[in-house]
């Protein structure tokens, strides 16, 4: 059995830290969005909690724009990979 070197151990720790950070960010966004879309419509309009959220229209606009941006990014990425592989063959 081989022993883990110091750099392997630090990389593992860094990967875990990044993964934990991404999980925390995702959980925060999910909780915020779920509260915004599911619970906030049932709260009175003059309640102070509405100050922390955007208008309801943005609950649809933001995910749609994010989805369009993701699809555009994927198309550009796939196109660039196809062009690079085509150049290698030639």
ABEGO torsion letter per residue (X at the ends): XBBBBAAAAAAAAAAAAAAAAAAAAAAAAAAAAAAAAAAAAABBAABAAAAABBBAAAAAAAAAAAAAAAAAAAAAAAAAAAAAAAAAAX
